[in-house]
């Protein structure tokens, strides 16, 4: 598959109209139609349901749409890395991170590195550890900040010296809001919003112990902001890590016994990094060594 054909396909999928897509791509409508048919023949699948006025993606087309954007992003990233000038460090470093207190430290490292190399820019992706690991595997991220516990056998990593403490996010009018901490038996009476990550779910279930079979989990989440909006509107209380941010009319109450994890800054083993990414890894190693 040519990258050019994938870009034609994505534009057509977005516009759902071949004539309009052809105009935006600066090609003729017959040329675009021919190229799309060529792509379908090459893949051996039908990508569009066609009508007189519009075209709609088939199930195979929707799968290709997801993969095509990943391939184009990776191709563009590769071109940027190859075009870097050796005399001045430049280019882009793609970093993934969850919503973590250790992102504060990572941003300090990026800021310090940027002072030394102002031509380098950054692409920051937010997601949970599973999302970030998937993109590390695809090559669209150079580095990922991952909350433990996480399977990192395929990665090299630096442990961040910041404890991520778990607790619950509740409304300020909740009976839990005035407590210095909450225990498992305090939570089983409330609807809970729970993390989607399987390894973290196991750790939290272990924390609940014998009370785990009485839990009332009403929703799963992967971004704390979204969970906070659900808490705010009375859907339940969210088990989450403590952040250096606050939400209106909500408060954080720590768990007892306490539940704390570290996070790691990880990258794929044996990967050939761009000069910018390789330089940042070296910089981060040196800076974090001084913090231990």
Secondary structure, 3 states (H helix, E strand, C coil): CCHHHHHHHHHHHHHCCHHHHHHHHCCCHHHHHHHHHHHHHHHCCCCEEECCCCEEECHHHHHHHHHHHHHHHHHHHHHHHHCCCCCCCCEEEEEEECCCCHHHHHHHHHHHHHHHCCCEEEEEEECCHHHHHHHHHHCCCCEEEEECCCCCCCEEEEEEEEEEEEEEEEECCCCCCCCCCECHHHHCCCEEEEECCHHHHHHHHHHHHHHHHHCEEEEEECCHHHHHHHHHCCCCEEEEECCCCCCCCEEEEEECCCCEEEEEEEEECCCCCCHHHHHHHHHHHHHHHCCC
